[in-house]
Amino acid sequence: MSEDTVREEPFPSPSRQATGLVNGVETEVSSMSFSDKIMVTISQGGRLAQWVQVPLAASSAASVDMALPGAGSLLPSEHLTATTLLGGGNAERETMGQLYASQIASLLTLRNPNERRSLLLGLGLQKVDTTTSDSFYDVVELVQQVL
């Protein structure tokens, strides 16, 4: 193939990005949709230190639970199980990473109850703040902009 026939094409996977402040630190959030996975990255200072996966396919019993009143609350759905693939560092970071992953997976299943792909979350927060929920809600708000 000669250089004359090479076409520049945009990346074929749909993607979105957002930037905002979380605890005074610039935070970049992006999402990319593939045929088998939805990848979301949350990065501060360009780092990605932890990867968590959550299968979104639900059993039939979990589907009934999602249809019950109160299923639209901010708590993560019970059928979603987050698994740390890489990183984590310590128990506090691993727990927070799994909480973020479960919450984002819940948002995805609330938007589309028929979603069957897996969520792959890349997380790179400089500091894990467990003393206040403000940073958690700031991150979730940024993620909602890219889903």
Secondary structure, DSSP 8 states (H G I E B T S, - for coil): --GGG------SS-EEEEEEEETTEEEEEEEEE-SSEEEEEEEETT---EEEEEE----HHHHHHHHSTTTTSSS--TT---EEEEE--SHHHHHHHHHHHHHHHHHHHHH-TT--SEEEEEEE-S----S-SHHHHHHHHHHHHH-
